[in-house]
């Protein structure tokens, strides 16, 4: 025989009143951010210690890209 749900079967503690916890919830609050996707790269600790911010990392990588483009242009 299948067991039916009742409040007696509820294992949630009484202090966790879901009605109050979820009343201010916004459905899909982060949906747009999720659709944009992410491109996370984990830096090794020694590399991360050199850069103070994500802006500094991006600037350094842009310089590497420029140097690489110059190097390719010189080889042609």
FILOMAR-44706 format. One record per residue (C-alpha): x, y, z; residue in three letters. Coordinates in steps of 0.5 Angstrom, whole numbers, plus 500, padded with zeros to 3 digits. Example, Ala and Ser with C-alpha at 12.3 -4.5 7.8 and 13.67 -1.06 7.14 Angstrom:
REM residues 2
[[525, 491, 516], 'ala']
[[527, 498, 514], 'ser']
//
This chain:
REM residues 76
[[500, 500, 500], 'unk']
[[503, 507, 498], 'unk']
[[504, 512, 504], 'unk']
[[501, 518, 503], 'unk']
[[504, 525, 505], 'unk']
[[501, 528, 511], 'unk']
[[504, 533, 516], 'unk']
[[506, 528, 521], 'unk']
[[511, 525, 516], 'unk']
[[514, 532, 515], 'unk']
[[521, 532, 518], 'unk']
[[522, 539, 517], 'unk']
[[523, 543, 524], 'unk']
[[517, 547, 526], 'unk']
[[522, 553, 526], 'unk']
[[523, 552, 519], 'unk']
[[516, 555, 516], 'unk']
[[517, 555, 509], 'unk']
[[511, 560, 508], 'unk']
[[515, 565, 511], 'unk']
[[522, 563, 509], 'unk']
[[519, 563, 501], 'unk']
[[514, 569, 502], 'unk']
[[519, 574, 499], 'unk']
[[522, 570, 494], 'unk']
[[522, 572, 486], 'unk']
[[522, 567, 481], 'unk']
[[527, 567, 476], 'unk']
[[531, 572, 480], 'unk']
[[538, 570, 477], 'unk']
[[535, 567, 470], 'unk']
[[538, 572, 466], 'unk']
[[545, 572, 469], 'unk']
[[544, 564, 468], 'unk']
[[543, 565, 461], 'unk']
[[549, 569, 460], 'unk']
[[553, 564, 462], 'unk']
[[560, 564, 465], 'unk']
[[567, 563, 464], 'unk']
[[571, 562, 470], 'unk']
[[578, 560, 470], 'unk']
[[582, 558, 476], 'unk']
[[588, 561, 477], 'unk']
[[594, 558, 481], 'unk']
[[596, 561, 487], 'unk']
[[602, 564, 485], 'unk']
[[599, 567, 479], 'unk']
[[593, 570, 483], 'unk']
[[598, 573, 488], 'unk']
[[601, 578, 483], 'unk']
[[594, 580, 480], 'unk']
[[590, 585, 485], 'unk']
[[583, 585, 481], 'unk']
[[580, 581, 475], 'unk']
[[581, 588, 471], 'unk']
[[588, 587, 472], 'unk']
[[588, 580, 470], 'unk']
[[584, 582, 463], 'unk']
[[589, 588, 462], 'unk']
[[595, 583, 462], 'unk']
[[591, 578, 458], 'unk']
[[590, 584, 453], 'unk']
[[597, 585, 453], 'unk']
[[599, 578, 451], 'unk']
[[594, 578, 446], 'unk']
[[597, 584, 443], 'unk']
[[604, 581, 443], 'unk']
[[602, 575, 440], 'unk']
[[599, 579, 434], 'unk']
[[605, 583, 433], 'unk']
[[609, 576, 433], 'unk']
[[605, 573, 428], 'unk']
[[605, 579, 424], 'unk']
[[613, 579, 424], 'unk']
[[613, 572, 422], 'unk']
[[609, 573, 416], 'unk']
//
